[in-house]
Structure formats: structure tokens, C-alpha cells
Amino acid sequence: MKIYLVGGAVRDELLHRKVTERDWVVVGATAEQLLSKGYTQVGKDFPVFLHPETREEYALARTERKTGSGYTGFVCVANSDVTLEEDLLRRDLTINAMAKDSRGKIIDPYHGLADLEKKRLRHVSAAFSEDPLRVFRVARFAARYAYLGFKVADDTLALMKSMAASGELQSLSAERVWLETRRSLMEKSPAIYFHVLQQCGALSHWFPELAEFGDDKYQPLILAANSKASNEERFAALALGLSQSEATALCQRLKAPNSYRELALLSASFSSLLTHTKSPDALLEILDKADAWRKPERFQALLKVASFQAITATADEENITKKRKAFERALSRAANIDVQEIIASGKHGKAIRDALRSQRLELLRSTMKN
């Protein structure tokens, strides 16, 4: 039995990036041997085990054979005869197909070190095309490592184009595509994810609303990433270039979680209005429609997203930020009006709503003047 550190941990160690999780491959062993040593099996389809102390994942070396369509159409073969090189051959990119033994020696049968040096994302073998999800994974890695100068290799991009043209991407589930998209949004350069998908023709399958985006439409997303905005805010920044119906269709297709969908739809509907309005009455109407009184944190996120759109249009970051802060103060003051005091004054029914609206409007006027 031999155990090797593999995949992302080896790659990121060589790139001097923080290693967040470690995966291991066990060669020359059986499931029974690992179970006898106290490992716990967690994989039903694949022979994956948790270490009894570290709880890190250890997988038996395995090969895969394509038997059907999509990313689930594989038969896995894992036994003590499978070599490390055979296991690494099934991986997606050469920089993910390296291993390190117990003495620190790097095992690199597919030239991942050379591709790290050349800053190149290159597929390991033609088997890459058997898993359509890898198109999105490569785009995500491009978004992650763009700041280091990494690019997708020409032959890999050509393979991704043929995969997109084959229609195989449509066999993917929305949940898997969303997972890769959500992860990509939090990378340093999330716009690169969509650029790569556009380059290989994959954007039209899952993101047709973004297919005609130019660089200017991605600028709010770039600003959001640079400001370390939340994932929901980054997705909403992407929706700024869409109509409400387009944003709705995109969220439904991806099965985006409610927190993402709600902010994206609000951004598509109200960001431009927030950017241009100077009217307290108009602002109050937006506050009502956006349910800002019950969900003030979400409205603050909407203001932040709208500021990315405004900065893209005017490049006047200082004044846009001041305006956003003024809106936030206005919301805070208006939200703190005591309805019980209005009721205690003797007002009933519609008179309560009218008085509340009047006080909110007055606060918005005074705040926006300042």
C-alpha cells in the first residue's frame, strides 16, 4: 500500500497558495484493508474513505470508463492493480494530475509542472471530453488563476468548443452548473468564467441572456469582485445588464437560491432608478416595492449593486458612494419611525398609513437635501 497527496493540494502548494483541503490516493490496497485500519467508507459510487483521525478523504486508485451520456455515465474500476499513473490519467487538467509521495517527491506523468511554469490550463487526455461538467470547471479555474496569468490552452479550448457544439452540456443538471457558477463568482476574476464559456460556445446553452454581453456589461461584476462584495451581490451585478424577464429566466434555469434570485431581480428592476432618482417620492416608491422596511439589509445590498452600475457609467466613485451612504441613512431613519406613536395619537386605518408615509417622506427629503 502506498499513499499519495494528489490534485489541488499539490497544485496550490506549488503555486504558494493556501491549501484548504487535502485529498489522498491509495495505491495497491483494497477497501477491506482500509476498513480494517479504521477508515470509514463514504462513497457509494466511488471508493472514498475518511481517515480515522484527520477525517481527510482517501480514495482507492481508480479508472473510469464512459458508458452513458452526461457526467454520471461512468463505470468506476478500483482495485489494488490500478496504478497511480492510471488514476491521474482520468483527471481533468495536467496541473491537477500531479501527486506527492511521503518523501515530498512530485510525481508528474503528464507534465503539470511544465504547464504551471507556462501558466497553461491544459487537459490531460482525450477522456476530458467524456465529462461535460469539465467545460465549466476549466472556466472556473481560469477565473481563479487569471491574476497569475493563466490561460486555457488552445487545444483544450478547441476540445471545449467541440463539446459545446455536441449538445452534451445540456445533459448537465442545473444544480451542478449552478455550483460551478457560484464557486466562480467568488474567485478573483469572476468575469473570466463567463468569457471562457463565451469563447468555447458554452454560454448560449446555460446563459443565453449573457451571450451578447460586451466587456462593459461585465464591469459591474468586476467592481463587485474588487470590492469583495458578497456572492449574492456579485450575481446581482451580473443581472444589471438584463431586463427583469431575462433575469427571471436566468435564475429559473440555474435554479438559483432565493437569496440570489431576489437580489438579482430587484437589481434588474430598480438599480437604474436608484442611480438616477433625485426625488424623495420616487425613492419612497422604490423602498415600498422592494420591501425595504421588512428587509433593510437586502435593500442596502441593492444600493451597493446599483452603485457598481453608476460607477461603471460615470467613473465618479466618490460621489456615487456618498449618494449611496445618504440613501442608507435615509432608509435607517425612515425605518425607525414608531408606528405605535402614530396609533397612540388617535389615528385609525388609512390615516395611520398616510401619516406613516408622510413622516417617511419628510425624513427622506431632509436626508437627501443633506
MOWOJO-V38575 format. One record per run of one state. SS is the DSSP state (H for helix, E for strand, C for the rest). FROM is the first residue (numbers start at 1). LEN is the number of residues. If there is no record, write none. Layout:
# MOWOJO-V38575
SS:FROM:LEN
SS:FROM:LEN
This chain:
# MOWOJO-V38575
C:1:1
E:2:5
C:7:1
H:8:7
C:15:8
E:23:5
C:28:3
H:31:6
C:37:3
E:40:2
C:42:6
E:48:3
C:51:6
E:57:4
C:61:1
E:62:5
C:67:7
E:74:5
C:79:5
H:84:6
C:90:3
E:93:1
H:94:3
C:97:2
E:99:2
C:101:5
E:106:2
C:108:4
H:112:7
C:119:1
E:120:2
C:122:1
E:123:1
C:124:2
H:126:5
C:131:2
H:133:16
C:149:2
E:151:2
C:153:1
H:154:12
C:166:2
H:168:4
C:172:2
H:174:12
C:186:4
H:190:10
C:200:3
H:203:4
C:207:1
H:208:3
C:211:4
H:215:12
C:227:4
H:231:11
C:242:2
H:244:11
C:255:3
H:258:19
C:277:3
H:280:10
C:290:6
H:296:19
C:315:2
H:317:19
C:336:3
H:339:6
C:345:5
H:350:20
C:370:1
